[in-house]
Amino acid sequence: MFEIAISQMTTPRWELSLEVDRLAAHGFDAISVWRPKLSDLGAPAAAGLIAAAGLRVSSVQWAGGFTGGDGRSFDESVDDALEAIELAEALSASVLVVHSGCRGGHTRSHARRLLAEAIELLAGPARQAGVTLAVKPMHPVASAGCSFVSRLGEAVELVERFDDPAVRLALDLWHWADDPEIHHLLPRLAERAAVVQVADRTGPAAACEDRLPAGHGRLPLADVVADLAAHGYRGELEFDPVGERVEILGYEGVLAETRAVASAWSDRLAAAVEARPLAGGPAHFRGAGSRRSHASSQTVSPG
């Protein structure tokens, strides 16, 4: 059903050659690329390493900041996003994650206009490159400097207004899995999400909260993923834990645990399909169940 990826932000000290080797060994399908890690290597070399390992690029992270909160002008941010689209195309990545930028001193209505204008400028080039712009909403208490799009309903309405297959959502469950609004939005989220990002936490969303490996916190991740599948979501699951727990477990430990979690979720969904077909027709279980483990400079924010 799902293709299973790991973000490069989970393994920041590993070179790409080691990352793709270990991801393939643990049975992952794809890698989510963090642009700063490819800046020295270059897209052609990176694409060759990834393809040689039998992996794909699930997404490129990230472009945005159109409100000027990071010190760049609107035009500079748009130009950077165009470069990111070119990178995604060179890597055969279908998704570019987009951060709106913070309000940056603007009114919310003006910030929304800047984001909409940027998306209008980028949607055509993205569509031509075969790349989906995935706008990422963030919880308001954990979105410092990254996004003013801080409500799920607002984000869904934004992409629905565009009604363009090149403009969708990046749904980060670290931010939203325990948000009461997610339940009545599930059908629309399943339809509009281009990628679902997965990390856990023990308490409320906060800037100081680590992104824990799935199963190390209290979020109802498995339930939300199952509900998304029941409403027809068949896209990527990108696991991207970051923080002290990752360092304690070690990268190999995190990869092994994450692969086991993904397989357990796949088994659960397969059992549900046998009992009752999911919405959207019969599920074709790939990704999470298809590749078992052989063994069984930017600051990274919670967003």
Secondary structure, DSSP 8 states (H G I E B T S, - for coil): -BEEEEEGGGSTTS-HHHHHHHHHHTT--EEEEEHHHHTTT-HHHHHHHHHHTT-EEEEEEEEE-TTSTTS--HHHHHHHHHHHHHHHHHTT-SEEEEE-B--TTS-HHHHHHHHHHHHHHHHHHHHHHT-EEEE----GGG-TTTBS---HHHHHHHHHHHT-TTEEEEEEHHHHTT-TTHHHHHHHHHHHEEEEEE-B-SSS--TT--BB-TTSSS--HHHHHHHHHHTT--SEEEE--BSHHHHHH-HHHHHHHHHHHHHHHHHHHHHHHHHS--TTS-----BTTTS--TT--------
